[in-house]
Amino acid sequence: MTLRTSFLLMASIITLFMSCSVKEPRGNCPCRLTVDLSDASEEYTDVLVSAFDKNKQAVYCCETIDVFQEKLFIEMQKSRIKVICLQGIAVGRMDGRNVFIDEGHEADRLMVSTDDVDCTGETAFSKASFHKNWAELTISYANPDNSEYPFTLEVTGQVNGLGLDTMTPVAGPFRCTGRQQPGENTFKANLPRQSPEGKGLVMRLIRKTDKSLEKEYDLSEFINSSGYDWTAMDLDDICIGIDYAGALTSISVIDWKTGFETMIII
């Protein structure tokens, strides 16, 4: 077989397997989308990638991508789409474009990226930019003699999910028990993004002995009094101090990116 014959045979094979040849109309050819995932952090596990059209129908559904994979290539029909990239889901439930928290669990540490992409051409590009959609609540309690603390801590609320495409809270019952930190006089609980008004969060101290209610707080009121912004692109963390009897002593907002703490003494 001559060199020329080999070349012609190879060209024929390539043409046979091309989805659209150069001689065919290009309008029905798929768009090749490149999704840049380099902003993903290994701290929040693998990335879930999905895409929806203007009618909110899935055109690319929930592929799990290794956190170390910096690019994803997708072929899809030409259209305008919204690309959603998600990290941090652990015990939450995904249902289409929403993530839900089952009652009894705290919020997952959700890092979310949404991007409106024009995929009407032959190629398109989307850069994922992840944002923090939970607030870590820390309750620091006074315990002078370092004896066993007689209370557990419970938080309830009226938001149990997040709409990933709109980055807005989903209404529903929320309840979780604070995690008592070993060797520290603190509880921690991750709260989901709340409505802009930030209403409905309640904190309770429950006696360990008989599970009776010792004290109840309007947690939303305390957080709102600090000037906390539930609409921020990246949610800050919250620290509340109580004395041994359970009286509130301070509330702090901790900037998630800088660690700068703004404290209000009650």
C-alpha positions in Angstrom: 0.0 0.0 0.0 1.5 3.3 -1.0 1.7 6.3 1.3 -0.9 8.1 -0.8 -3.3 5.2 -0.5 -2.8 5.0 3.3 -3.5 8.7 3.6 -6.8 8.4 1.6 -7.9 5.4 3.7 -7.3 7.3 7.0 -9.1 10.3 5.8 -12.1 8.2 4.8 -12.3 6.6 8.3 -12.1 10.0 10.0 -14.8 11.4 7.8 -17.0 8.3 8.5 -16.9 8.8 12.3 -17.3 12.6 12.4 -20.7 13.7 13.9 -20.8 16.5 11.4 -18.7 16.7 8.3 -17.4 20.0 6.9 -19.8 19.5 3.9 -22.9 19.1 6.0 -25.0 22.0 7.5 -23.5 22.9 10.9 -26.8 24.0 12.5 -27.6 20.6 14.0 -24.1 19.9 15.2 -23.7 19.7 19.0 -22.0 22.4 21.0 -18.8 21.4 22.8 -18.8 22.9 26.3 -15.7 23.2 28.4 -16.4 23.6 32.2 -13.4 24.9 34.1 -13.4 23.3 37.6 -10.1 24.6 38.8 -11.8 26.7 41.6 -13.0 23.5 43.3 -11.4 22.7 46.7 -10.4 19.2 47.8 -11.7 20.1 51.2 -15.3 19.8 49.9 -15.0 16.5 48.0 -16.0 15.7 44.4 -18.0 18.0 42.2 -21.5 17.3 40.9 -22.1 19.0 37.6 -25.5 19.4 35.9 -27.0 21.7 33.3 -30.6 23.0 32.7 -32.2 24.7 29.7 -34.4 27.8 29.8 -37.4 25.6 30.6 -35.5 24.2 33.6 -35.3 20.8 32.0 -32.1 18.9 32.6 -29.8 18.7 29.6 -26.9 17.2 31.5 -27.6 15.5 34.8 -25.5 15.2 37.9 -22.2 13.7 36.8 -19.7 13.2 39.7 -16.3 14.7 38.8 -13.1 14.0 40.7 -12.1 17.1 42.6 -8.7 17.0 41.0 -10.1 17.0 37.5 -9.8 20.7 36.4 -11.8 20.5 33.2 -14.9 18.7 32.0 -15.9 18.5 28.3 -19.6 18.1 27.4 -21.3 17.8 24.0 -25.0 19.0 24.0 -27.6 20.4 21.7 -27.2 24.1 21.0 -29.1 26.2 23.5 -28.7 28.7 26.3 -28.2 26.8 29.6 -27.5 27.2 33.3 -24.5 25.1 34.5 -24.6 24.2 38.2 -21.6 22.8 40.0 -21.9 21.6 43.6 -19.5 20.5 46.3 -20.0 19.4 49.9 -23.1 17.3 49.7 -22.9 14.6 52.4 -26.2 13.7 53.9 -28.5 16.0 52.0 -30.9 14.9 49.2 -30.7 16.3 45.6 -34.0 16.6 43.8 -33.5 18.2 40.4 -32.3 21.7 41.0 -32.8 21.6 44.8 -30.9 20.1 47.8 -32.9 19.2 50.8 -31.9 18.6 54.5 -33.7 15.7 56.2 -35.0 16.7 59.6 -32.6 15.8 62.4 -29.5 16.7 60.3 -27.5 19.9 60.1 -26.9 21.6 56.8 -24.2 20.2 54.5 -21.3 22.4 53.7 -22.5 23.4 50.3 -20.2 25.2 47.9 -22.2 26.1 44.8 -21.4 27.6 41.4 -24.1 28.7 38.9 -23.3 30.1 35.4 -25.6 31.1 32.5 -23.9 29.9 29.4 -24.5 30.6 25.7 -24.2 27.2 24.0 -25.7 28.2 20.7 -22.3 28.1 18.9 -20.0 25.2 18.2 -18.0 25.7 21.4 -18.7 27.4 24.7 -16.8 27.9 28.0 -18.0 28.0 31.6 -15.8 28.9 34.6 -17.1 27.5 37.9 -16.8 29.9 40.8 -17.9 28.3 44.1 -19.6 30.2 47.0 -20.3 29.2 50.6 -24.0 28.5 51.2 -24.0 27.5 54.9 -23.2 29.3 58.1 -21.3 27.5 60.9 -22.9 28.4 64.2 -20.7 28.1 67.3 -22.2 28.3 70.8 -19.5 28.9 73.5 -20.8 28.2 77.0 -19.3 29.1 80.4 -18.4 26.0 82.4 -16.2 27.1 85.3 -15.4 23.8 86.8 -15.2 21.9 83.5 -17.7 19.3 84.7 -20.0 17.6 82.3 -22.2 20.2 80.8 -25.8 19.3 81.8 -27.5 20.5 78.5 -27.6 19.5 74.9 -28.3 22.2 72.2 -31.0 22.0 69.5 -31.7 24.4 66.6 -34.9 24.4 64.6 -35.9 26.5 61.7 -38.2 27.0 58.7 -35.7 26.4 55.9 -34.7 22.9 54.9 -33.2 23.3 51.4 -31.6 25.4 48.8 -32.6 26.1 45.2 -29.3 25.7 43.4 -30.3 27.6 40.2 -31.5 30.6 42.1 -29.4 30.3 45.3 -32.5 30.9 47.4 -33.8 29.0 50.5 -36.5 26.4 50.3 -39.1 26.4 53.0 -39.5 23.3 55.2 -38.9 22.0 58.8 -35.3 22.1 60.0 -34.0 20.5 63.2 -30.6 19.5 64.3 -28.6 18.8 67.5 -25.4 20.8 68.1 -22.2 18.8 68.0 -20.4 19.2 71.4 -16.7 19.7 70.6 -14.3 17.3 72.5 -12.1 19.2 75.0 -13.9 22.5 74.3 -16.9 24.3 75.9 -18.6 24.7 72.6 -21.3 23.3 70.4 -21.3 23.6 66.6 -24.1 23.3 64.0 -24.2 24.2 60.3 -27.2 26.3 59.3 -28.6 26.6 55.8 -29.0 29.9 54.0 -32.1 31.6 55.3 -34.6 34.0 53.7 -33.4 37.7 53.6 -35.5 38.5 56.7 -33.7 35.7 58.6 -36.7 34.7 60.6 -37.8 31.4 62.2 -34.5 30.1 63.8 -34.9 28.9 67.4 -32.3 27.6 69.8 -33.0 25.4 72.8 -31.1 24.2 75.8 -32.3 20.7 76.7 -31.6 19.0 80.0 -29.7 15.7 79.5 -31.4 14.1 82.5 -35.0 14.2 81.4 -34.9 15.9 78.0 -36.9 18.8 79.4 -36.6 22.3 78.0 -34.3 24.6 80.1 -34.2 27.7 77.9 -35.4 28.8 74.5 -34.0 31.6 72.4 -35.1 33.5 69.3 -31.9 32.8 67.4 -33.0 34.8 64.4 -33.4 37.9 66.5 -29.9 37.6 67.9 -28.3 37.0 64.5 -30.2 39.8 62.9 -29.2 42.2 65.6 -25.6 41.7 64.6 -26.3 42.9 61.1 -25.8 39.5 59.6 -26.5 39.3 55.8 -28.2 36.1 54.7 -28.1 37.3 51.1 -24.3 37.5 50.9 -22.7 35.5 48.1 -20.5 33.8 50.7 -22.2 33.3 54.1 -20.1 34.3 57.2 -20.0 32.2 60.4 -21.6 33.0 63.7 -20.4 32.7 67.3 -22.7 33.1 70.3 -21.6 33.2 73.9 -23.8 32.1 76.8 -23.1 31.9 80.6 -23.5 28.8 82.7 -27.1 29.6 83.4 -27.8 30.0 79.7 -28.0 33.8 79.5 -26.7 35.3 76.2 -23.5 37.3 76.7 -22.2 38.0 73.2 -22.6 37.4 69.5 -19.9 37.6 66.8 -20.0 37.5 63.0 -16.8 35.9 61.6 -15.8 36.8 58.0 -15.4 33.5 56.3 -12.6 34.7 53.9 -10.5 36.8 56.3 -11.4 35.3 59.7 -12.0 38.8 61.0 -14.5 38.8 63.9 -17.0 41.5 64.7 -18.2 41.0 68.3 -21.2 42.5 70.0 -21.3 42.4 73.8 -24.9 41.9 75.1 
